[in-house]
Structures are given as structure tokens and as C-alpha cells.
Amino acid sequence: MTAKRPRNAGLYGLMLAGLLALVPALQAADIQSVRVWRAPDNTRLVFDLSGPVQHTLFSLSAPERVVIDVPASSFKAAVNQLELKDTPIQSVRAAMHTATDLRVVLDLSAAVNAKSFTLPPNQQYGHRLVVDLYDMQAGAVSQVSAPNVTPTPAPTAAPVPAPQPSSAPKVPGKLTPLPSRGSRNVIIAIDAGHGGEDPGALGPNGLREKHVVLEISKELQRQINATKGFRAELTRTGDYFIALRRRTEIARAKGADMFVSIHADAALRKSAYGASVFALSNSGATSETARWLADKENQSDLIGGVGGINLDEHDKMLRGVLLDMSMNASMSSSLDVGQKVLNNMGRITRLHKQRVEQAGFMVLKSPDIPSILVETGFISNPGESARLATKAHQQALAKAVSAGLREYFHNHPPVGTYLAQQKDSGKLPQGPRQHIVSRGDTLALIATRYQVPLTRLRQANNLSTDVIKVGQTLAIPVN
């Protein structure tokens, strides 16, 4: 007796065969090229892919190696011209591990802490597999363990590289409280935006924001270091990527009194023009306060290490009040120095806005360090892009920012600095001081901040009442 064949069995079989044939096609991808970026404490490899992939990564020792397995893929990249100097990588080799699966091996000169992730396409690159190798001597903990399968995320329009993992080497955040007397330099942390795999905004003729802002930052450092009483430190000294929070960690570890992030803007309209200065917004500060409160380890470092207040000694509500006070003071100082920088920039270039703008930029969210973000111009504007690429304009921009910083610190020298010593002895020239009224300001608060009597502040501005308006410029009398 012959078994009866199920109805539509042939159709189901064809559909199943079609699906099985389709699966490898969806997963198949080529590694088309490889790029290497070296940072002070890590090395980043970027594998450019023809499509999304899954992969596994694990480490081997004796000798030290990192292994990346990529199913249903092939290796078409040329690696003999890779610049591996000053990296732990001795060679990159690839071969088929099975009939369909690719294995890439990184031969190393020393043990590393390896992490990997994938990135979807953006305006400049396609799918990418990123491998970060963190130097073990920088304090990373080895995590040689079972392979970790990392699927490719769904493609999105976001071009921002993934943040560095939390197990990456961290710069110590605890600083010794400053002495009441001394002659140390005022320390300015200069942060050149973007870098490495993150090019930032793109201008005409291939001009990249990451290169322009690094040149401006280096020039600003040179000018600041030529001024007695100041020292400038760069968070990024070359073409490599640094996570946003890592940038403020570096500034804090260097004992920065001010954080200045340098960028070049872009807009859909090529006619958009002008330089801008940003400080942190109130909404950004509010969410950041909540984040810091949740991070118990950082509370003591941020406030206790700088101001001598140990948050561990206070209850949760008081910790919140103290941290909020620190954030508000930092924002107030940021608005003040930002306006001085903007005023000086207005003398050498067109401005996008006449006053400091506020937004929730991640690099500005530091409760203990006044921070500003300087947009030097619109790199998407052909005219401004051409100027930003010239040494003369880069030097002029750096000079304007430097002048604004000097003006601020001559009026508000930190305790224990050479500038404070000079001011106390009457040797520091005092120029005219101004304050741009922002939301939340009152005349009494401004008088307290600048340490001048309220009556003198009224007289200097011909005020009959204490009513002031947002955007109003107030003259601050010499105390």
C-alpha cells in the first residue's frame, strides 16, 4: 500500500529549500579593508564590510593572539601596508577556518584587553566591525574567556561610534585639594572634537572637522603655554577616537580649571555661517545631576577631590543639594567665560548668535569643571570651510579664544595660582568686567558671585530697582 502524499507538500518543500538557500546569502559578507588607529592607551582596528555580519572574539596566550571568527565571510583586504608601529599588533593574518567561515588572527607582542562591536553604515562608511585592544599596562583587567557572539545591530542613521567599554583603562579622578596659597598655573583642558573613526562634519573638497579642530587646538595650546601663569593640556593629541565621558575624565585627571571643546559646525543649508559658543543647558544639568547621584564612586571624587566636600559623609538629599550647587556654579562660570570668548571671536569672524547658547552636550556635563564648546564656524559653508583650512584663520581663532580665557581668569583667578598671587598683590591688570544675564540670575546672586556690594552694582548700571532681563549686559564694578 502506497502512503498518501500530504496536500501541498511539494509547495512547502520548495519554500523551505528557498529559505535555507536565502539564509547564507543574508549572512555572507566580505572584509574589504582594514584601518588602524593608535591612541595613548589603546589600538583600534576597523574592518570595513560589504554587509552585516555576526562574529566571535576571544584571546589566546603563549603566544599572545586575538582571534575573530566571522561566519560565511571572506577576507579581501590588503594588510601588508598597515601602519602597525607603536601598536601591540605584530601581524594580521586571515584564512578560512571551515569551508565557509573566516578566521582572522592578530599576532600580538603583549597581552591586551580586547573588545569588539559592530557599527551600521553612516554618511561616510558602510558596515564595520570594530576591535579595540586596550593596553594591559594601563590598568585594564584581562578578560580572556569564552567567545562572545555579537550580532550586528539593525542599521540606523546614527553615525556616532559606540562608546568605549567601562572596563577600559580609566584615568584616576581623585585630585588633591588645592592649597590656599601657591603659584601653580591655571590649567586649561583643550578638547579637539571627534577623531579616528569619527570624522565629525564633512566640508567641501573632503575637509574633515576632526583634522581642522585638532590644528586649532594645537595652536590654542601653543598660545596659552606662551602666557605666564597658564598651562594647556590636550585631551587628544592625534587622530584617534576618545569616548565623550573619557574626555572629561582626562581633563579632571590633569587638574583642569577650564574645559574647552573645539568643533566646526555643519548644517543642511550651505548658507549657514558664523561661530558659536555653547554652555550646558539647564535641562542637561538636571539629568546629569541625577546620573552623578546614581554613580556613588564618582560623587566623592568630583566634589570632595576638588572642593574638599566628602559626599559620603552626608545623606542622599544633602548630597543632591551639594552636587546641584556645584553644577550651578560651574554653569554660571561657563556662561561668563563663554561670553568673553564669543566677544573676542566676534572681532575676527562672523557670529552665528551674539550670545552664548546652551545645550546638553555630553562633554560639558562636568559638575566640577566650567566647560564651554566652541563652534569655530560652519565647515559645510564653502566660504567658511576655505577659511577654516588656512593657518592664518586657525591662528586668529585660537588667539580670540585665548584672549577670552585670559580675560576671565584675570578676573577670577583660582585660589593657589600665580594669577591669584598677582591679583592679591595688585600686579594683575584689571580690565572692564561684564555679565550677560541668563535665566535664573538675580541681581543679588550676581553681586554675590562677583563679590561686589549690591548697591554698587545698582549704581554702576543706573538701576533704580533689582529687575533685570535675560540677555541684559551688566557692568561689574571693581571691588
Protein Blocks (a to p, Z undefined) as FASTA:
>chain_A
ZZdddehklmmmmmmmmmmmmmmmmmgccdfbdcddddfkbccdddddfbdcddddddde
hiaddddddehiacfbdfklpcfehiabfbdcdddfblmbccdddddfbdcddddddddd
dfkbccddddddddfknopacdddcddddddddddfbfbdcdddfkbccddfbdcdddfb
dcddcddddddeeeijlnbjadehhiafklmmmmmmmmmmmmmmmpghiacddfbfbdcd
ddfklmmmmmmmnopabdcdddddddfblkbgcdddddddfklmmmmmmmmmmmmmlmmm
mmmmmnopafklpcfklmmmmmmmmmmmmmmmmmmmmmmmmmmmmmmbccfbfbdcdddd
fklmcfklccddddfbjfklmklmmmmmpmklmmmmmmmmmmmmmmmmmmmccehiaklm
mmmnopaccddddddddehiafklmmmmnopafklmmmmnopabfcdcehiacddddZZ
